[in-house]
Amino acid sequence: MRPEHEDSRKITVVIVDDHPVIREGLTEILNAENDISVVGQAADGNEACSVYKQLSPQVMILDLRLPKMSGLQVLRELVSLKEPRPRVIIMTSFDSDHAIRQAARAGAKAFLRKMSDPQQIREAVRRVARGETFFPPDIALRLVESMSKPQLSSREIQVLETLANGKSNKEIGAALYITESTVKHHVKSILKKLNAACRTEAITIAVRRGWLQINGLLPN
């Protein structure tokens, strides 16, 4: 058993993922290091919040897609706490531009794919524990590009979702309780913001950016 004062110098980590294999794999990768200790795990969003408040880890590794509460909801709840301020690494297989942008805006300090190299994971934990950020070059570039692109409003997203379901302007207006002319205005704005030539192209772009999820069309 290591002396208590030695353990106190370790970076404490909580891992949140609904797949036991992922949790155990990350635990093994991190606990193999002399300066890192996984002190807790959680399998869903509610448990993540509870474990964080109980253990106050220096770093949390958090998946975006979780039962009960999404990773983004967990992140926002923890950021709303006055103390301790969370240092969260998002680690997910869902890495659309929209997901990266939302995570960064919500307060994530790092963003990794689940296929990340073990050394990259360890580096991210150490840098985030020091109060730094860690976004791999390709993720950082996509984040910058995403931040520079015009964003759709929540109403425009609703209009686009109903368009993707094959509804006409009149049907969209009835579904959203707005006039047909207002629908046309939103569609025009959507096409302009996305630099799309037609509605189909707009839907494809939105799916690629992670704003829409449609059967048969998945984000890249």
N, C-alpha and C positions, 0 to 999 in steps of 0.2 A: 504493500500500500504506500502511495506517495504521501509525503508530509503535507499537512493542511496548507501551509504557507505556499508550497509549490503549486497546488491545485488552484489557489486563489489568483495566481498570475495567469492562468489559462484564459483564453477567449471562450466564453460560454455561448453555446449555440443551441437553438431549438429548431427542429426540422418539422415542417408541416406539409404533408402529402397524403392523399388518400390511398396510395399504393404502398403496402408494407415493404415490398422489395426495394422501392426507391428510398424509403426512409432508412432501411437497414444498410443499403449500399452507401448512402451518404454518411451515415454514422461510422461505418468502417473506414471510409476514406479520411474523415476528419479526425477520428479518435486515434489514428495511426500517427498523428503529429503530436509532438511534445508540448506545443503551445495552444492546442485547441481541444475543447471537451464538449461533446454533445450531452447536454443536461436534461433534455426532454424532447418528446415527439408529440405530434397531434395528427389526427386523421381527418378532421373536418374543420370548418370555419369557426364554429362555436367553441370547440375544444382548443383551437389555436389561441383565441382571445383569452380563454381561461388559463391556459398554461403560461402564456406570456405574462399575464398579471401576477401569477403565482411565483414564477421563477425569475422574472426580469432579466432575460438573457442579454448579452451584449449584441448578439446577432440572431436574426431569425431568417431561415431559408423557407420561402413560401411559394407554393404552387398557386396558379391563378384559378384553376378549375377544381373546386372543392365542394363537397356536400354541405348543405345547410346554409353556409355563407360563402360567397366567392372570395378568392384571395384578395381581390380589389376591395371588397367590403371590409375584410379583416384589416387590410392596410389602412384604410380610412379611419376605422374605429380606433386602431392603436395610435395613429397620428393625432387623433383628437384628445388623447390623454395628455395631461400636463407633464407628468413624469412617470416612468422614464421615457424619453423620446426613443422610439424604435429605430433600429438600424436594420432595414429589411432588404434581403436579396430575393428578388423574384426569380424562380427557377421553374421553367415551364416548357412544354412542347408547343404551346400556342403563342407564337411570336409574330403576330401580325403587326403592322405599323401602328394600328390603333391601340393594340394591347401594350406595346412599348410606350407609346405616348401617354396613355392613361396611367400606367404604373409610375412613370417618371413624375407626372403631375401630382399623383397622389402621395408621393414622398419616398418611393423606392430608391435605395442607394446603389443598387446594382441590378442587372438583368442578365440572366444566363439561360441558355438552352439546356434541356436535360441531357443532351448528348455531349455536354462540355467535358473537356479533359479534366481529370482529377486535379492536376496542378493549377489549372485555371480556377477551379472551385476553391481550392485552398487559398490562392492569391486573393480572390474576391472576399473571402471571409476575413482575412488579415487586413486588407485595405479598408473594408467597411468598418471593422472594429476600431480602426484608427480615426474614423470620422471622414474617410475619403469616399469617393464613388468609384464604381467599376462597371463600365459598359464596354464590352469588346468593340474593336474598331468598326466592324460591320453593323453592329447594333447602334453604336453612337452615330454613324452616318445616317442610318435610317431614321433615328430620332430627330436629328437636325433637319432632314428633308421633310419629315412629317410635320414638324413644328412650323415649317415655312409654307406648308400647303393650306389653302382655305379649308376650313372645317364646316361640315354641315350642321345646321341647327337640329335640335331634337325633333322639331316639326318636319323638317326636310327628311330626316331619317325615317319618320313615320310614313311620309308620302312615298319614299323610295321603297319601303317594305311592302306597301300595298301595291305599288307598281310591279314589284317582283312577283306578286301573287296573281298578276294578270288582270287587275282591275282597271276599268276605264276612269277617266277624270271624274265623271259623274258619280261612279261608285265610290271612288276615293273620297270625294266631297261628302257623300252621305255617311261613309264610315267614320270620318274624322270630324263631322259636323262643321264643315266649312264649305264655302261656295265653290262652284266649278271654276270660276275665274281665279279664285285664290289658289286652287290646285295648279292651274296653268302657270301662275306666277311662281309657285314653289318649284315646279318642274323646270322652268326656264332658269331659275337660280341654281338648281342642282346641276344642270348641264353646263352652265358657265363655270361653276366652282370646280367641277371635275374635268373640265375641258373635254367633255364627251360630245360626240356627234349625234347620239341618239340615246333613247332610254335604255336599250339593251346594253350599250357600252357603259352607261352610267352605273347600271346594276353590277356589271362585271368589275368595274373599278372599285366600287364600294365593297364588294365581296373580297377582293384582293387586299384591300386595306383593313379588313376585319370589322367593317361597320355593319355588314349583313352576313347572315349565315343561311344559306339556301341549300336544300337537298340537291346534290349533283354539282354544286358550286361551292368549293371550300377555299379558304384563304391559303395563299402560297406560303 
